Amino acid sequence: RPAPHRMALVASTRAHVRPSAPSRVSISTRRAAIAPAIAAKPRSARPASLVAPRALSIDEGDGSEPMTYTKEDLMKETPEAASKPEVVSPKKEEPKKVEPKKEEPKAEAPAPPPPAPAPSAWESEEEEEDPDAEERSRLIRKLLGLAAASSRGQQASRDAKATMEDIITELEFMNPTEEPARKINGEWALVYASVEAFRSSPFFWGFQKMLPGGEDLASQLFKFTAGLPVAGTRGPFGVISQTVSLESEEMVSEVEMKIFDPFFAVASGVAGTVVSTANVTVKPDGAGDTLLVTPRTTRVRNSNVGGAILDQIVVPTSELMSSVAGGAVEAEAAVTYVDDAVRIVRVGKDLDQIFVYTKMADIM
């Protein structure tokens, strides 16, 4: 048998397809002849050959006998078709949409603490070069406490005075200031004296140097002065201050005094402020720790005796001392300790007369 595709090709050509009958009359002629008779019969009475052809002849056109195929033959599957597997096109898998993972916001790490501020040059220098600051502060507090409890050392026992002078010596070894005599500008108040408090005035520094008997005679005179009648428990002296200006080369000492109170139980005593002035410079050939002090004038201010008249009297101390001593009287004072609040001065040939001052602003 010819292949199905050739069969379909030949069957589509009208000249090669005809029913199995001996006659060669054309199909159209035969259909025209029998058409009225067929049309007159009901469809059920028509021959099956007219309803559907029972066979199909195919002429190859090469002189061979035409091939005849029945309806059953045409309905059968060819072996090639039966054996041919059904081709199932694979389903195209749609690519899966990969959704990007949502990144969870990362917890912010805590900000690092700010770096500690670098110490200033002043702080670094103090830490490196001033290891005694804390100890000095402790000693000063102790000294001021003892001085206040003993009325500037005037009522201190021998043991208490020795303790205070030991503290002073320790402070002098820890002096934080170079050339301390150049750092004494300002207003200072006396808080301790190893001798009579009024001897902190430069007048008495010059006076003890002027006397023929020197410091020994002066000491006797000063003890007499200190034994004068006192006014109350504070003693005869109030505030004792010292104001220094190296620029103007001047030192002004003020001593508040009140004596003979009451005077024979009748009148109030004598009160006033003794003001002494002196020229002051730093000793040029020293280590910057010694002052040269020359008493200049002395007067009494705000006295309750004599009033304004006494205020106008100024004693030329320098001239009087020069006439007695045969020349200018110049005393030396060693500045052994200075810081922002405390100053220590030693006077006398043996530097055994000690005076401790604090800045007036710190005690007012």
Salt bridges, closest charged atoms under 4 A:
GLU60 OE1 - ARG6 NH2 3.71
ASP73 OD1 - ARG1 NH2 3.40
ASP130 OD1 - ARG136 NH1 2.70
GLU135 OE2 - ARG138 NH2 2.60
GLU172 OE2 - ARG346 NE 2.79
GLU179 OE1 - ARG182 NE 2.98
GLU196 OE1 - ARG199 NH1 2.82
GLU250 OE2 - ARG296 NH2 2.59
GLU254 OE1 - ARG301 NH2 2.76
ASP261 OD2 - LYS258 NZ 3.52
GLU332 OE2 - LYS283 NZ 3.26
